Amino acid sequence: MYIEQALFSKLDGTSAITALVGHRIEYIRARQDVKSPYIVFQKISDIPKAKTLDGASPLQEARFQISVFASSYKTCKDIADAIQTAIDGFKGTMGGTGGVSVGDCAHDNDNDLPYDEPTQLFGIEADYLIIYTR
C-alpha cells in the first residue's frame, strides 16, 4: 500500500470525519460534481529521512496538504479539527491490514483560503508531515 492510500483510508475510516463530509474525500482535485463539504488532499513532497553507511534508509517523510471546503467557515473549522484529532500524533499502521507503518504524523501549519465567490465556499488548508517506512 502507498502512503497516499493509507492516508485516504485513515481519513475515510474515521467516523468523526465522515460524519461531517460523508465519503467526499478526493485526491489532488475534487470532481466537478462533488457536493460540499468535502476534503481534497495531495502529497507535496516525499523525501528520504536519512542516509546510513549501508545506503538509503527505509524511513521517508511525506508532506501532505489537506484542504477542506464548505459553505460555512464554522463547518470548515469543524472538519479541520476532526482531521487534526484523527491524524496529529498518529503512530502505528495507517490504512489497516497491509497498511503503512507510520512513526509519526504531525500537524505542521494551516491557513484560511480566500472565500470563493463562484462556488460560495470557504476553505482551510493544513500541512501534515508523516514519517513512515517504505
Secondary structure, DSSP 4 states (H G I P E B T S, - for coil): --HHHHHHHHHHT-HHHHHHHTT-EEESS--TTPPSSEEEEEEEEEEE--EETTEE-SEEEEEEEEEEEESSHHHHHHHHHHHHHHHTT--EEETSTT-EEEEEEEEEEEEEEEEETTTTEEEEEEEEEEEEE-
